[in-house]
Amino acid sequence: MTISFLSKRNLLCTFSGTALLLTFPAAHADTAPAKSVEIAAPSTTTSAAPVGPQINAKSWVLMDYGSGKIIAESQPDARLDPASLSKIMVSYVVGQALKSGKIHSTDVVTIGKDAWATGNPVLRGSSLMFLKPGDQVPVSELNQGVVIQSGNDASIALADYVAGSQDAFVGLMNRYSQQLNLTNTQFKTVHGLDSDGQYTSARDMALLSKALIHDTPEEYAMNKEKEFTFNRIRQVNRNRLLWSTNLNVDGIKTGYTSGAGYNLVSSAVDSTGMRLIAVVMGAPSDRVRFSESESLLTWGFRFYETITPIKAADAFTTQRAWFGAEKTVPLGVAEDASLTFPKGQLKNLKASFTLNSPQLEAPITKNQVVGTINFSLDGKVIEQRPLVAKADVPEGGFISRIWDFVMMKVSGLIASVFGKSAS
């Protein structure tokens, strides 16, 4: 069987001289352990790999949100001061607390003295929501104060409310860092002001931002709000890329301290739905961090594309299930298999799959890994995804299993004589 992509959804299958038009990815293969898929679509863009951009910063990365692929980088794992990029994790922890029902947006928080800039020397001269001791402020407004105004006082107030103290909240931040595999990140404060032993990396900030968007979408949505007024003090969002006329930017966070320099994590979506995340750390000036971030995002959208050839909701292939109550089992991916590559390469993209064993034998459980899907460009594997069962297949009855045993032996005999397996 030959399977060719006429477009991202249609396939032309030729078998024994007969042509069939099918819809991808609900392709059915026979019981052979490996199959190949050719993906082709017309493109007017050159297939040559684009030359990476030159960015004026200590460290930076450009990540595709859908695939998680980093398509450009420089010193991505360098440990640097996060400054207010720490508030991305604050927002993530708060978003998870809201999502789980531990706190509610309508909860009213009594502001303590530690969140009062006048009484806390650490906060003087930093970005503030301008809270006062005894103020009664809803969680929703404190959240806006963190996300939109980058309020260090708001971060402290939320930390106290969610975890009981700043130290306990920092513990939550670092626990989530471990869960998200942020291997070059350690938080010491809830606000990000310079502190010994506090660090993060551009790669980790991209991973954290991806998690924020995916895991807590309602929390992330606040990042596109351009201003917030509290106690009759109006403040605009410090992320000036929100006003860009060239890009559809909807987040995420600026950061500056004398130790960190100028940081910016930004994210934008193009007309196809492709989302990119750019992280620029240690830029020499406020202007540079914005211009370089805009250049990164523009470059990524111009030269790269992301497709999802295999969706989790669909079967990629169907295979024989020996000794099962069902004769076949659909196989696919547990999560959408999104791929990012240079524009113009789609016509060269191929997919193949292999099984971990020559035959699939029941019992088989849903999402059980049974093989691997390989995506290749010009003969080189660029991505792999686990091939999983999309349904449970319990063992069949006694007579059915005996029959399958006989048929398996016959199939093996035929294969040894003719080099072809029977189904």
Secondary structure as GFF3:
##gff-version 3
##sequence-region A 1 423
A	DSSP	beta_strand	2	5	.	.	.	ID=ss1
A	DSSP	beta_strand	10	15	.	.	.	ID=ss2
A	DSSP	beta_strand	18	23	.	.	.	ID=ss3
A	DSSP	beta_strand	34	39	.	.	.	ID=ss4
A	DSSP	beta_strand	59	64	.	.	.	ID=ss5
A	DSSP	beta_strand	70	74	.	.	.	ID=ss6
A	DSSP	three_ten_helix	83	85	.	.	.	ID=ss7
A	DSSP	alpha_helix	86	100	.	.	.	ID=ss8
A	DSSP	beta_strand	108	110	.	.	.	ID=ss9
A	DSSP	three_ten_helix	113	115	.	.	.	ID=ss10
A	DSSP	three_ten_helix	117	119	.	.	.	ID=ss11
A	DSSP	three_ten_helix	121	123	.	.	.	ID=ss12
A	DSSP	beta_strand	136	138	.	.	.	ID=ss13
A	DSSP	alpha_helix	139	147	.	.	.	ID=ss14
A	DSSP	alpha_helix	152	163	.	.	.	ID=ss15
A	DSSP	alpha_helix	166	179	.	.	.	ID=ss16
A	DSSP	alpha_helix	202	215	.	.	.	ID=ss17
A	DSSP	alpha_helix	217	221	.	.	.	ID=ss18
A	DSSP	three_ten_helix	222	224	.	.	.	ID=ss19
A	DSSP	beta_strand	227	230	.	.	.	ID=ss20
A	DSSP	beta_strand	233	236	.	.	.	ID=ss21
A	DSSP	three_ten_helix	240	243	.	.	.	ID=ss22
A	DSSP	beta_strand	249	257	.	.	.	ID=ss23
A	DSSP	beta_strand	261	269	.	.	.	ID=ss24
A	DSSP	beta_strand	275	283	.	.	.	ID=ss25
A	DSSP	alpha_helix	286	303	.	.	.	ID=ss26
A	DSSP	beta_strand	304	310	.	.	.	ID=ss27
A	DSSP	beta_strand	317	322	.	.	.	ID=ss28
A	DSSP	beta_strand	328	332	.	.	.	ID=ss29
A	DSSP	beta_strand	337	342	.	.	.	ID=ss30
A	DSSP	three_ten_helix	346	348	.	.	.	ID=ss31
A	DSSP	beta_strand	349	355	.	.	.	ID=ss32
A	DSSP	beta_strand	360	361	.	.	.	ID=ss33
A	DSSP	beta_strand	369	377	.	.	.	ID=ss34
A	DSSP	beta_strand	380	389	.	.	.	ID=ss35
A	DSSP	alpha_helix	398	418	.	.	.	ID=ss36
###
